[in-house]
Amino acid sequence: MSSLSDKQIDLQLEDLAGWQRDGNGIIKSYKFNDFIEAISFMNQVAFHAEALEHHPEWHNTYNVVDVRLTTHDTGGITSLDIRLAKRMEHIIQPKHL
Amino acid sequence: MSSLSDKQIDLQLEDLAGWQRDGNGIIKSYKFNDFIEAISFMNQVAFHAEALEHHPEWHNTYNVVDVRLTTHDTGGITSLDIRLAKRMEHIIQPKHL
């Protein structure tokens, strides 16, 4: 597992609507209709995070979930971050994976 | 519903181990054994938050959940924040409520 290059990251982000680079991580702010939807999203993501053994840093306030993905082991962005981001998008809009 | 006074808040915090004042809110950092325990705690809290119609601001990184409670309607700390904090403590160590 090694960090992706800037070029690789930019290429991956093209397929990840709303995701952007934030230093050694990638971020997205998800907005839902209410708290139940937000926490339900987090739960669905949680199972994928466990399966990937890769976990998000995230903040929730009512209907908003701000996510940051980074790979501590490499200090950068790896394919694990991209995979988890894609699974989040799949949950929101089932087409990715 | 009105904000509690400083005295009232101090008094309530005496019964809430690990909770402290943070401006117009109260905060606590919960540490668990792993991610599953952390997200399970958040889920249990979520049902109480919905029941109280009062929701936390919280951040999760793996096994840590940092919580901040405040009441936006009054711009201060109200009995709702205290009730939600007590329910969180009850989840951790069933005795409060």
N, CA and C atoms of all chains as a GROMACS GRO file, in nm:
protein
  582
    1MET      N    1   0.085  -0.120   0.000
    1MET     CA    2   0.000   0.000   0.000
    1MET      C    3   0.088   0.125   0.000
    2SER      N    4   0.079   0.205  -0.104
    2SER     CA    5   0.156   0.330  -0.106
    2SER      C    6   0.064   0.446  -0.146
    3SER      N    7   0.104   0.567  -0.110
    3SER     CA    8   0.023   0.685  -0.141
    3SER      C    9   0.013   0.704  -0.292
    4LEU      N   10  -0.101   0.753  -0.336
    4LEU     CA   11  -0.119   0.783  -0.478
    4LEU      C   12  -0.048   0.913  -0.511
    5SER      N   13  -0.010   0.927  -0.637
    5SER     CA   14   0.053   1.052  -0.682
    5SER      C   15  -0.057   1.158  -0.701
    6ASP      N   16  -0.015   1.283  -0.710
    6ASP     CA   17  -0.111   1.392  -0.733
    6ASP      C   18  -0.193   1.365  -0.859
    7LYS      N   19  -0.125   1.318  -0.962
    7LYS     CA   20  -0.196   1.289  -1.089
    7LYS      C   21  -0.300   1.180  -1.071
    8GLN      N   22  -0.261   1.074  -1.002
    8GLN     CA   23  -0.355   0.963  -0.978
    8GLN      C   24  -0.476   1.011  -0.897
    9ILE      N   25  -0.448   1.095  -0.799
    9ILE     CA   26  -0.557   1.146  -0.714
    9ILE      C   27  -0.653   1.232  -0.797
   10ASP      N   28  -0.597   1.323  -0.875
   10ASP     CA   29  -0.682   1.410  -0.959
   10ASP      C   30  -0.770   1.326  -1.052
   11LEU      N   31  -0.711   1.221  -1.108
   11LEU     CA   32  -0.785   1.134  -1.199
   11LEU      C   33  -0.901   1.066  -1.127
   12GLN      N   34  -0.873   1.015  -1.008
   12GLN     CA   35  -0.977   0.948  -0.929
   12GLN      C   36  -1.088   1.045  -0.889
   13LEU      N   37  -1.049   1.167  -0.854
   13LEU     CA   38  -1.148   1.265  -0.807
   13LEU      C   39  -1.245   1.305  -0.919
   14GLU      N   40  -1.203   1.288  -1.043
   14GLU     CA   41  -1.292   1.319  -1.155
   14GLU      C   42  -1.419   1.234  -1.151
   15ASP      N   43  -1.404   1.113  -1.096
   15ASP     CA   44  -1.520   1.022  -1.088
   15ASP      C   45  -1.595   1.032  -0.955
   16LEU      N   46  -1.547   1.119  -0.869
   16LEU     CA   47  -1.608   1.128  -0.735
   16LEU      C   48  -1.667   1.268  -0.715
   17ALA      N   49  -1.793   1.282  -0.756
   17ALA     CA   50  -1.860   1.413  -0.752
   17ALA      C   51  -1.863   1.470  -0.611
   18GLY      N   52  -1.818   1.595  -0.600
   18GLY     CA   53  -1.826   1.664  -0.471
   18GLY      C   54  -1.708   1.640  -0.379
   19TRP      N   55  -1.623   1.545  -0.415
   19TRP     CA   56  -1.502   1.519  -0.336
   19TRP      C   57  -1.392   1.612  -0.380
   20GLN      N   58  -1.313   1.659  -0.284
   20GLN     CA   59  -1.200   1.742  -0.319
   20GLN      C   60  -1.079   1.711  -0.232
   21ARG      N   61  -0.964   1.749  -0.284
   21ARG     CA   62  -0.838   1.731  -0.214
   21ARG      C   63  -0.831   1.824  -0.095
   22ASP      N   64  -0.778   1.774   0.015
   22ASP     CA   65  -0.754   1.858   0.133
   22ASP      C   66  -0.623   1.811   0.194
   23GLY      N   67  -0.513   1.863   0.141
   23GLY     CA   68  -0.381   1.823   0.191
   23GLY      C   69  -0.357   1.675   0.168
   24ASN      N   70  -0.333   1.601   0.276
   24ASN     CA   71  -0.307   1.458   0.263
   24ASN      C   72  -0.435   1.374   0.276
   25GLY      N   73  -0.548   1.439   0.249
   25GLY     CA   74  -0.674   1.367   0.254
   25GLY      C   75  -0.770   1.414   0.147
   26ILE      N   76  -0.887   1.351   0.141
   26ILE     CA   77  -0.994   1.397   0.053
   26ILE      C   78  -1.118   1.418   0.139
   27ILE      N   79  -1.196   1.520   0.103
   27ILE     CA   80  -1.311   1.556   0.186
   27ILE      C   81  -1.438   1.572   0.103
   28LYS      N   82  -1.550   1.548   0.171
   28LYS     CA   83  -1.679   1.580   0.112
   28LYS      C   84  -1.779   1.608   0.225
   29SER      N   85  -1.867   1.703   0.199
   29SER     CA   86  -1.973   1.732   0.294
   29SER      C   87  -2.104   1.678   0.237
   30TYR      N   88  -2.164   1.583   0.307
   30TYR     CA   89  -2.292   1.526   0.265
   30TYR      C   90  -2.406   1.592   0.342
   31LYS      N   91  -2.508   1.633   0.270
   31LYS     CA   92  -2.624   1.695   0.336
   31LYS      C   93  -2.749   1.611   0.311
   32PHE      N   94  -2.819   1.580   0.418
   32PHE     CA   95  -2.938   1.496   0.408
   32PHE      C   96  -3.063   1.573   0.448
   33ASN      N   97  -3.177   1.506   0.440
   33ASN     CA   98  -3.302   1.574   0.478
   33ASN      C   99  -3.316   1.593   0.628
   34ASP      N  100  -3.262   1.498   0.703
   34ASP     CA  101  -3.274   1.507   0.848
   34ASP      C  102  -3.170   1.420   0.917
   35PHE      N  103  -3.176   1.418   1.048
   35PHE     CA  104  -3.079   1.343   1.129
   35PHE      C  105  -3.086   1.193   1.103
   36ILE      N  106  -3.208   1.141   1.092
   36ILE     CA  107  -3.223   0.997   1.069
   36ILE      C  108  -3.152   0.954   0.941
   37GLU      N  109  -3.167   1.033   0.837
   37GLU     CA  110  -3.099   1.000   0.711
   37GLU      C  111  -2.947   1.008   0.728
   38ALA      N  112  -2.901   1.107   0.802
   38ALA     CA  113  -2.756   1.126   0.821
   38ALA      C  114  -2.696   1.007   0.898
   39ILE      N  115  -2.760   0.970   1.007
   39ILE     CA  116  -2.705   0.862   1.090
   39ILE      C  117  -2.721   0.728   1.018
   40SER      N  118  -2.823   0.714   0.936
   40SER     CA  119  -2.840   0.592   0.858
   40SER      C  120  -2.729   0.578   0.755
   41PHE      N  121  -2.695   0.688   0.692
   41PHE     CA  122  -2.581   0.690   0.598
   41PHE      C  123  -2.454   0.647   0.671
   42MET      N  124  -2.431   0.705   0.787
   42MET     CA  125  -2.310   0.673   0.863
   42MET      C  126  -2.306   0.523   0.897
   43ASN      N  127  -2.421   0.468   0.928
   43ASN     CA  128  -2.427   0.325   0.959
   43ASN      C  129  -2.393   0.238   0.839
   44GLN      N  130  -2.445   0.275   0.727
   44GLN     CA  131  -2.415   0.197   0.607
   44GLN      C  132  -2.266   0.205   0.575
   45VAL      N  133  -2.212   0.325   0.586
   45VAL     CA  134  -2.069   0.343   0.562
   45VAL      C  135  -1.987   0.262   0.663
   46ALA      N  136  -2.036   0.258   0.786
   46ALA     CA  137  -1.962   0.190   0.893
   46ALA      C  138  -1.932   0.044   0.859
   47PHE      N  139  -2.029  -0.023   0.798
   47PHE     CA  140  -2.007  -0.164   0.762
   47PHE      C  141  -1.900  -0.178   0.654
   48HIS      N  142  -1.900  -0.086   0.560
   48HIS     CA  143  -1.796  -0.088   0.457
   48HIS      C  144  -1.659  -0.055   0.516
   49ALA      N  145  -1.658   0.040   0.606
   49ALA     CA  146  -1.531   0.079   0.671
   49ALA      C  147  -1.470  -0.041   0.744
   50GLU      N  148  -1.555  -0.114   0.814
   50GLU     CA  149  -1.506  -0.232   0.885
   50GLU      C  150  -1.456  -0.337   0.788
   51ALA      N  151  -1.531  -0.356   0.680
   51ALA     CA  152  -1.493  -0.457   0.580
   51ALA      C  153  -1.359  -0.422   0.516
   52LEU      N  154  -1.338  -0.294   0.492
   52LEU     CA  155  -1.212  -0.248   0.430
   52LEU      C  156  -1.101  -0.231   0.533
   53GLU      N  157  -1.139  -0.240   0.661
   53GLU     CA  158  -1.046  -0.208   0.770
   53GLU      C  159  -0.986  -0.070   0.747
   54HIS      N  160  -1.072   0.021   0.706
   54HIS     CA  161  -1.028   0.158   0.679
   54HIS      C  162  -1.143   0.250   0.717
   55HIS      N  163  -1.115   0.344   0.808
   55HIS     CA  164  -1.224   0.419   0.871
   55HIS      C  165  -1.217   0.569   0.842
   56PRO      N  166  -1.333   0.630   0.830
   56PRO     CA  167  -1.336   0.774   0.801
   56PRO      C  168  -1.315   0.858   0.927
   57GLU      N  169  -1.273   0.982   0.906
   57GLU     CA  170  -1.286   1.084   1.009
   57GLU      C  171  -1.408   1.162   0.967
   58TRP      N  172  -1.506   1.174   1.056
   58TRP     CA  173  -1.626   1.245   1.016
   58TRP      C  174  -1.693   1.316   1.130
   59HIS      N  175  -1.764   1.422   1.091
   59HIS     CA  176  -1.833   1.508   1.187
   59HIS      C  177  -1.978   1.517   1.145
   60ASN      N  178  -2.066   1.500   1.241
   60ASN     CA  179  -2.209   1.509   1.213
   60ASN      C  180  -2.275   1.618   1.297
   61THR      N  181  -2.350   1.704   1.231
   61THR     CA  182  -2.438   1.799   1.299
   61THR      C  183  -2.573   1.789   1.230
   62TYR      N  184  -2.669   1.734   1.302
   62TYR     CA  185  -2.805   1.712   1.252
   62TYR      C  186  -2.806   1.640   1.115
   63ASN      N  187  -2.830   1.715   1.006
   63ASN     CA  188  -2.845   1.652   0.875
   63ASN      C  189  -2.718   1.656   0.790
   64VAL      N  190  -2.608   1.702   0.847
   64VAL     CA  191  -2.484   1.716   0.771
   64VAL      C  192  -2.377   1.619   0.822
   65VAL      N  193  -2.310   1.553   0.728
   65VAL     CA  194  -2.197   1.466   0.763
   65VAL      C  195  -2.076   1.512   0.681
   66ASP      N  196  -1.977   1.566   0.750
   66ASP     CA  197  -1.853   1.609   0.686
   66ASP      C  198  -1.751   1.497   0.699
   67VAL      N  199  -1.703   1.449   0.585
   67VAL     CA  200  -1.614   1.334   0.584
   67VAL      C  201  -1.474   1.373   0.541
   68ARG      N  202  -1.373   1.315   0.605
   68ARG     CA  203  -1.234   1.329   0.560
   68ARG      C  204  -1.170   1.191   0.558
   69LEU      N  205  -1.112   1.158   0.445
   69LEU     CA  206  -1.046   1.028   0.430
   69LEU      C  207  -0.898   1.048   0.407
   70THR      N  208  -0.818   0.975   0.480
   70THR     CA  209  -0.674   0.978   0.465
   70THR      C  210  -0.620   0.844   0.513
   71THR      N  211  -0.499   0.812   0.475
   71THR     CA  212  -0.440   0.685   0.518
   71THR      C  213  -0.321   0.715   0.609
   72HIS      N  214  -0.342   0.692   0.739
   72HIS     CA  215  -0.240   0.727   0.838
   72HIS      C  216  -0.110   0.650   0.816
   73ASP      N  217  -0.123   0.524   0.771
   73ASP     CA  218  -0.003   0.441   0.754
   73ASP      C  219   0.097   0.499   0.653
   74THR      N  220   0.045   0.564   0.551
   74THR     CA  221   0.135   0.619   0.449
   74THR      C  222   0.146   0.770   0.460
   75GLY      N  223   0.058   0.832   0.540
   75GLY     CA  224   0.060   0.978   0.552
   75GLY      C  225   0.006   1.046   0.428
   76GLY      N  226  -0.063   0.971   0.344
   76GLY     CA  227  -0.115   1.028   0.220
   76GLY      C  228  -0.250   0.969   0.184
   77ILE      N  229  -0.284   0.980   0.057
   77ILE     CA  230  -0.410   0.926   0.006
   77ILE      C  231  -0.378   0.798  -0.071
   78THR      N  232  -0.447   0.690  -0.035
   78THR     CA  233  -0.422   0.562  -0.101
   78THR      C  234  -0.550   0.512  -0.169
   79SER      N  235  -0.537   0.398  -0.233
   79SER     CA  236  -0.653   0.338  -0.300
   79SER      C  237  -0.763   0.303  -0.200
   80LEU      N  238  -0.726   0.284  -0.074
   80LEU     CA  239  -0.828   0.256   0.029
   80LEU      C  240  -0.922   0.374   0.046
   81ASP      N  241  -0.865   0.495   0.043
   81ASP     CA  242  -0.948   0.615   0.056
   81ASP      C  243  -1.043   0.627  -0.063
   82ILE      N  244  -0.990   0.596  -0.181
   82ILE     CA  245  -1.072   0.603  -0.303
   82ILE      C  246  -1.183   0.498  -0.297
   83ARG      N  247  -1.149   0.379  -0.253
   83ARG     CA  248  -1.250   0.273  -0.244
   83ARG      C  249  -1.361   0.309  -0.147
   84LEU      N  250  -1.322   0.364  -0.032
   84LEU     CA  251  -1.423   0.400   0.068
   84LEU      C  252  -1.510   0.516   0.017
   85ALA      N  253  -1.446   0.611  -0.050
   85ALA     CA  254  -1.523   0.723  -0.108
   85ALA      C  255  -1.623   0.671  -0.210
   86LYS      N  256  -1.579   0.577  -0.293
   86LYS     CA  257  -1.669   0.520  -0.395
   86LYS      C  258  -1.786   0.446  -0.330
   87ARG      N  259  -1.759   0.378  -0.221
   87ARG     CA  260  -1.868   0.308  -0.152
   87ARG      C  261  -1.967   0.408  -0.092
   88MET      N  262  -1.916   0.519  -0.044
   88MET     CA  263  -2.007   0.622   0.008
   88MET      C  264  -2.096   0.675  -0.104
   89GLU      N  265  -2.037   0.698  -0.220
   89GLU     CA  266  -2.114   0.746  -0.335
   89GLU      C  267  -2.216   0.642  -0.379
   90HIS      N  268  -2.176   0.516  -0.369
   90HIS     CA  269  -2.267   0.407  -0.405
   90HIS      C  270  -2.389   0.405  -0.313
   91ILE      N  271  -2.366   0.434  -0.187
   91ILE     CA  272  -2.476   0.438  -0.088
   91ILE      C  273  -2.571   0.552  -0.124
   92ILE      N  274  -2.515   0.666  -0.159
   92ILE     CA  275  -2.595   0.783  -0.192
   92ILE      C  276  -2.669   0.764  -0.324
   93GLN      N  277  -2.596   0.708  -0.419
   93GLN     CA  278  -2.651   0.693  -0.554
   93GLN      C  279  -2.596   0.563  -0.611
   94PRO      N  280  -2.671   0.455  -0.599
   94PRO     CA  281  -2.620   0.321  -0.632
   94PRO      C  282  -2.578   0.304  -0.779
   95LYS      N  283  -2.453   0.326  -0.806
   95LYS     CA  284  -2.399   0.299  -0.938
   95LYS      C  285  -2.249   0.272  -0.929
   96HIS      N  286  -2.182   0.336  -0.830
   96HIS     CA  287  -2.038   0.315  -0.815
   96HIS      C  288  -2.010   0.175  -0.758
   97LEU      N  289  -1.885   0.143  -0.746
   97LEU     CA  290  -1.824   0.020  -0.690
   97LEU      C  291  -1.741  -0.052  -0.793
   98MET      N  292  -3.836   2.696   2.734
   98MET     CA  293  -3.695   2.651   2.737
   98MET      C  294  -3.602   2.772   2.742
   99SER      N  295  -3.524   2.783   2.851
   99SER     CA  296  -3.428   2.894   2.860
   99SER      C  297  -3.291   2.839   2.899
  100SER      N  298  -3.186   2.915   2.868
  100SER     CA  299  -3.051   2.870   2.900
  100SER      C  300  -3.034   2.861   3.052
  101LEU      N  301  -2.955   2.765   3.095
  101LEU     CA  302  -2.924   2.752   3.237
  101LEU      C  303  -2.821   2.857   3.277
  102SER      N  304  -2.822   2.893   3.402
  102SER     CA  305  -2.722   2.987   3.454
  102SER      C  306  -2.589   2.915   3.474
  103ASP      N  307  -2.482   2.991   3.490
  103ASP     CA  308  -2.351   2.930   3.514
  103ASP      C  309  -2.356   2.839   3.636
  104LYS      N  310  -2.422   2.886   3.740
  104LYS     CA  311  -2.432   2.807   3.864
  104LYS      C  312  -2.505   2.675   3.840
  105GLN      N  313  -2.616   2.684   3.767
  105GLN     CA  314  -2.693   2.564   3.737
  105GLN      C  315  -2.612   2.465   3.655
  106ILE      N  316  -2.537   2.518   3.561
  106ILE     CA  317  -2.454   2.432   3.475
  106ILE      C  318  -2.345   2.363   3.558
  107ASP      N  319  -2.277   2.441   3.642
  107ASP     CA  320  -2.172   2.383   3.727
  107ASP      C  321  -2.228   2.270   3.813
  108LEU      N  322  -2.346   2.293   3.866
  108LEU     CA  323  -2.410   2.195   3.953
  108LEU      C  324  -2.439   2.066   3.875
  109GLN      N  325  -2.491   2.081   3.754
  109GLN     CA  326  -2.523   1.965   3.671
  109GLN      C  327  -2.397   1.889   3.631
  110LEU      N  328  -2.291   1.964   3.602
  110LEU     CA  329  -2.167   1.900   3.557
  110LEU      C  330  -2.103   1.815   3.667
  111GLU      N  331  -2.135   1.847   3.791
  111GLU     CA  332  -2.081   1.767   3.903
  111GLU      C  333  -2.125   1.621   3.892
  112ASP      N  334  -2.241   1.600   3.834
  112ASP     CA  335  -2.295   1.464   3.820
  112ASP      C  336  -2.261   1.400   3.685
  113LEU      N  337  -2.189   1.474   3.602
  113LEU     CA  338  -2.160   1.423   3.468
  113LEU      C  339  -2.008   1.408   3.451
  114ALA      N  340  -1.959   1.292   3.489
  114ALA     CA  341  -1.814   1.267   3.488
  114ALA      C  342  -1.755   1.285   3.349
  115GLY      N  343  -1.649   1.365   3.343
  115GLY     CA  344  -1.578   1.382   3.217
  115GLY      C  345  -1.633   1.492   3.128
  116TRP      N  346  -1.749   1.544   3.162
  116TRP     CA  347  -1.808   1.654   3.085
  116TRP      C  348  -1.752   1.785   3.135
  117GLN      N  349  -1.728   1.877   3.042
  117GLN     CA  350  -1.684   2.009   3.084
  117GLN      C  351  -1.746   2.118   2.999
  118ARG      N  352  -1.745   2.236   3.056
  118ARG     CA  353  -1.799   2.354   2.990
  118ARG      C  354  -1.709   2.392   2.873
  119ASP      N  355  -1.770   2.432   2.762
  119ASP     CA  356  -1.693   2.483   2.648
  119ASP      C  357  -1.775   2.597   2.588
  120GLY      N  358  -1.760   2.716   2.644
  120GLY     CA  359  -1.837   2.831   2.597
  120GLY      C  360  -1.985   2.809   2.615
  121ASN      N  361  -2.060   2.815   2.506
  121ASN     CA  362  -2.205   2.796   2.516
  121ASN      C  363  -2.247   2.649   2.496
  122GLY      N  364  -2.152   2.560   2.523
  122GLY     CA  365  -2.183   2.418   2.510
  122GLY      C  366  -2.112   2.337   2.617
  123ILE      N  367  -2.139   2.208   2.619
  123ILE     CA  368  -2.066   2.115   2.706
  123ILE      C  369  -2.008   2.005   2.618
  124ILE      N  370  -1.888   1.959   2.655
  124ILE     CA  371  -1.817   1.864   2.570
  124ILE      C  372  -1.766   1.744   2.651
  125LYS      N  373  -1.753   1.633   2.579
  125LYS     CA  374  -1.685   1.516   2.636
  125LYS      C  375  -1.626   1.435   2.523
  126SER      N  376  -1.511   1.377   2.548
  126SER     CA  377  -1.449   1.287   2.452
  126SER      C  378  -1.462   1.145   2.503
  127TYR      N  379  -1.534   1.062   2.427
  127TYR     CA  380  -1.551   0.921   2.465
  127TYR      C  381  -1.452   0.835   2.387
  128LYS      N  382  -1.385   0.746   2.457
  128LYS     CA  383  -1.289   0.657   2.391
  128LYS      C  384  -1.335   0.512   2.409
  129PHE      N  385  -1.341   0.439   2.301
  129PHE     CA  386  -1.387   0.300   2.304
  129PHE      C  387  -1.274   0.205   2.265
  130ASN      N  388  -1.304   0.077   2.268
  130ASN     CA  389  -1.201  -0.021   2.230
  130ASN      C  390  -1.175  -0.024   2.080
  131ASP      N  391  -1.280   0.003   2.002
  131ASP     CA  392  -1.263  -0.002   1.857
  131ASP      C  393  -1.376   0.075   1.788
  132PHE      N  394  -1.374   0.072   1.657
  132PHE     CA  395  -1.472   0.146   1.577
  132PHE      C  396  -1.613   0.094   1.597
  133ILE      N  397  -1.627  -0.039   1.604
  133ILE     CA  398  -1.761  -0.096   1.621
  133ILE      C  399  -1.826  -0.046   1.751
  134GLU      N  400  -1.748  -0.039   1.856
  134GLU     CA  401  -1.802   0.011   1.982
  134GLU      C  402  -1.840   0.159   1.970
  135ALA      N  403  -1.757   0.234   1.900
  135ALA     CA  404  -1.782   0.378   1.885
  135ALA      C  405  -1.910   0.403   1.806
  136ILE      N  406  -1.924   0.336   1.694
  136ILE     CA  407  -2.042   0.360   1.608
  136ILE      C  408  -2.167   0.301   1.676
  137SER      N  409  -2.152   0.198   1.753
  137SER     CA  410  -2.266   0.142   1.826
  137SER      C  411  -2.314   0.241   1.932
  138PHE      N  412  -2.220   0.305   2.000
  138PHE     CA  413  -2.256   0.410   2.097
  138PHE      C  414  -2.332   0.521   2.026
  139MET      N  415  -2.281   0.564   1.913
  139MET     CA  416  -2.346   0.673   1.839
  139MET      C  417  -2.489   0.634   1.800
  140ASN      N  418  -2.507   0.509   1.764
  140ASN     CA  419  -2.641   0.462   1.728
  140ASN      C  420  -2.737   0.465   1.845
  141GLN      N  421  -2.689   0.421   1.959
  141GLN     CA  422  -2.776   0.423   2.077
  141GLN      C  423  -2.813   0.567   2.110
  142VAL      N  424  -2.714   0.654   2.106
  142VAL     CA  425  -2.739   0.796   2.134
  142VAL      C  426  -2.838   0.853   2.034
  143ALA      N  427  -2.825   0.810   1.909
  143ALA     CA  428  -2.909   0.865   1.801
  143ALA      C  429  -3.058   0.848   1.831
  144PHE      N  430  -3.094   0.734   1.886
  144PHE     CA  431  -3.236   0.711   1.917
  144PHE      C  432  -3.285   0.806   2.026
  145HIS      N  433  -3.198   0.830   2.125
  145HIS     CA  434  -3.235   0.925   2.231
  145HIS      C  435  -3.242   1.067   2.176
  146ALA      N  436  -3.149   1.101   2.089
  146ALA     CA  437  -3.147   1.235   2.030
  146ALA      C  438  -3.277   1.260   1.954
  147GLU      N  439  -3.321   1.161   1.879
  147GLU     CA  440  -3.446   1.174   1.805
  147GLU      C  441  -3.564   1.186   1.901
  148ALA      N  442  -3.563   1.107   2.005
  148ALA     CA  443  -3.673   1.110   2.103
  148ALA      C  444  -3.681   1.246   2.171
  149LEU      N  445  -3.565   1.303   2.201
  149LEU     CA  446  -3.561   1.434   2.267
  149LEU      C  447  -3.574   1.549   2.167
  150GLU      N  448  -3.569   1.514   2.039
  150GLU     CA  449  -3.563   1.617   1.933
  150GLU      C  450  -3.450   1.715   1.962
  151HIS      N  451  -3.339   1.659   2.003
  151HIS     CA  452  -3.222   1.740   2.037
  151HIS      C  453  -3.098   1.660   1.998
  152HIS      N  454  -3.015   1.716   1.912
  152HIS     CA  455  -2.909   1.636   1.851
  152HIS      C  456  -2.769   1.686   1.884
  153PRO      N  457  -2.676   1.593   1.894
  153PRO     CA  458  -2.539   1.631   1.927
  153PRO      C  459  -2.462   1.680   1.805
  154GLU      N  460  -2.356   1.756   1.831
  154GLU     CA  461  -2.251   1.778   1.731
  154GLU      C  462  -2.142   1.683   1.773
  155TRP      N  463  -2.100   1.597   1.681
  155TRP     CA  464  -1.999   1.500   1.723
  155TRP      C  465  -1.907   1.460   1.608
  156HIS      N  466  -1.786   1.425   1.649
  156HIS     CA  467  -1.681   1.386   1.555
  156HIS      C  468  -1.632   1.248   1.593
  157ASN      N  469  -1.618   1.162   1.494
  157ASN     CA  470  -1.568   1.027   1.519
  157ASN      C  471  -1.444   0.999   1.436
  158THR      N  472  -1.340   0.951   1.504
  158THR     CA  473  -1.222   0.898   1.438
  158THR      C  474  -1.193   0.763   1.502
  159TYR      N  475  -1.216   0.659   1.427
  159TYR     CA  476  -1.197   0.521   1.474
  159TYR      C  477  -1.267   0.494   1.608
  160ASN      N  478  -1.191   0.491   1.717
  160ASN     CA  479  -1.252   0.452   1.846
  160ASN      C  480  -1.287   0.572   1.936
  161VAL      N  481  -1.275   0.691   1.881
  161VAL     CA  482  -1.300   0.811   1.961
  161VAL      C  483  -1.422   0.887   1.909
  162VAL      N  484  -1.508   0.929   2.001
  162VAL     CA  485  -1.624   1.012   1.967
  162VAL      C  486  -1.618   1.138   2.053
  163ASP      N  487  -1.594   1.251   1.989
  163ASP     CA  488  -1.591   1.380   2.058
  163ASP      C  489  -1.728   1.445   2.044
  164VAL      N  490  -1.792   1.471   2.156
  164VAL     CA  491  -1.929   1.523   2.155
  164VAL      C  492  -1.932   1.668   2.204
  165ARG      N  493  -2.016   1.748   2.140
  165ARG     CA  494  -2.045   1.884   2.189
  165ARG      C  495  -2.196   1.904   2.189
  166LEU      N  496  -2.248   1.945   2.302
  166LEU     CA  497  -2.391   1.969   2.314
  166LEU      C  498  -2.416   2.118   2.341
  167THR      N  499  -2.510   2.173   2.268
  167THR     CA  500  -2.549   2.312   2.286
  167THR      C  501  -2.692   2.325   2.235
  168THR      N  502  -2.759   2.430   2.276
  168THR     CA  503  -2.897   2.450   2.230
  168THR      C  504  -2.902   2.576   2.143
  169HIS      N  505  -2.914   2.553   2.013
  169HIS     CA  506  -2.908   2.664   1.918
  169HIS      C  507  -3.021   2.765   1.940
  170ASP      N  508  -3.138   2.714   1.979
  170ASP     CA  509  -3.254   2.804   1.996
  170ASP      C  510  -3.229   2.912   2.101
  171THR      N  511  -3.154   2.879   2.205
  171THR     CA  512  -3.131   2.978   2.311
  171THR      C  513  -2.989   3.034   2.305
  172GLY      N  514  -2.903   2.971   2.225
  172GLY     CA  515  -2.764   3.015   2.218
  172GLY      C  516  -2.686   2.980   2.343
  173GLY      N  517  -2.741   2.889   2.423
  173GLY     CA  518  -2.673   2.850   2.546
  173GLY      C  519  -2.690   2.704   2.577
  174ILE      N  520  -2.673   2.670   2.704
  174ILE     CA  521  -2.689   2.532   2.751
  174ILE      C  522  -2.822   2.522   2.824
  175THR      N  523  -2.904   2.426   2.782
  175THR     CA  524  -3.036   2.410   2.845
  175THR      C  525  -3.048   2.271   2.907
  176SER      N  526  -3.162   2.247   2.968
  176SER     CA  527  -3.187   2.117   3.030
  176SER      C  528  -3.184   2.005   2.927
  177LEU      N  529  -3.210   2.038   2.800
  177LEU     CA  530  -3.205   1.936   2.694
  177LEU      C  531  -3.062   1.883   2.679
  178ASP      N  532  -2.965   1.972   2.688
  178ASP     CA  533  -2.825   1.928   2.677
  178ASP      C  534  -2.789   1.838   2.795
  179ILE      N  535  -2.835   1.877   2.911
  179ILE     CA  536  -2.808   1.796   3.031
  179ILE      C  537  -2.874   1.658   3.019
  180ARG      N  538  -2.998   1.657   2.972
  180ARG     CA  539  -3.069   1.529   2.958
  180ARG      C  540  -3.000   1.437   2.858
  181LEU      N  541  -2.956   1.495   2.746
  181LEU     CA  542  -2.888   1.412   2.646
  181LEU      C  543  -2.754   1.362   2.699
  182ALA      N  544  -2.682   1.448   2.769
  182ALA     CA  545  -2.554   1.407   2.829
  182ALA      C  546  -2.577   1.292   2.927
  183LYS      N  547  -2.683   1.303   3.009
  183LYS     CA  548  -2.713   1.197   3.106
  183LYS      C  549  -2.746   1.066   3.037
  184ARG      N  550  -2.816   1.076   2.926
  184ARG     CA  551  -2.849   0.953   2.852
  184ARG      C  552  -2.724   0.889   2.793
  185MET      N  553  -2.631   0.973   2.749
  185MET     CA  554  -2.504   0.918   2.698
  185MET      C  555  -2.430   0.844   2.811
  186GLU      N  556  -2.429   0.906   2.928
  186GLU     CA  557  -2.364   0.842   3.042
  186GLU      C  558  -2.433   0.711   3.080
  187HIS      N  559  -2.565   0.714   3.067
  187HIS     CA  560  -2.643   0.593   3.098
  187HIS      C  561  -2.608   0.479   3.002
  188ILE      N  562  -2.583   0.514   2.878
  188ILE     CA  563  -2.545   0.413   2.778
  188ILE      C  564  -2.409   0.354   2.814
  189ILE      N  565  -2.318   0.440   2.853
  189ILE     CA  566  -2.182   0.398   2.889
  189ILE      C  567  -2.182   0.316   3.018
  190GLN      N  568  -2.260   0.366   3.114
  190GLN     CA  569  -2.260   0.306   3.247
  190GLN      C  570  -2.402   0.317   3.301
  191PRO      N  571  -2.483   0.213   3.282
  191PRO     CA  572  -2.626   0.222   3.312
  191PRO      C  573  -2.656   0.251   3.460
  192LYS      N  574  -2.671   0.377   3.489
  192LYS     CA  575  -2.716   0.416   3.624
  192LYS      C  576  -2.788   0.551   3.617
  193HIS      N  577  -2.744   0.636   3.524
  193HIS     CA  578  -2.808   0.767   3.510
  193HIS      C  579  -2.949   0.753   3.451
  194LEU      N  580  -3.019   0.860   3.444
  194LEU     CA  581  -3.154   0.881   3.387
  194LEU      C  582  -3.253   0.924   3.492
   0.00000   0.00000   0.00000
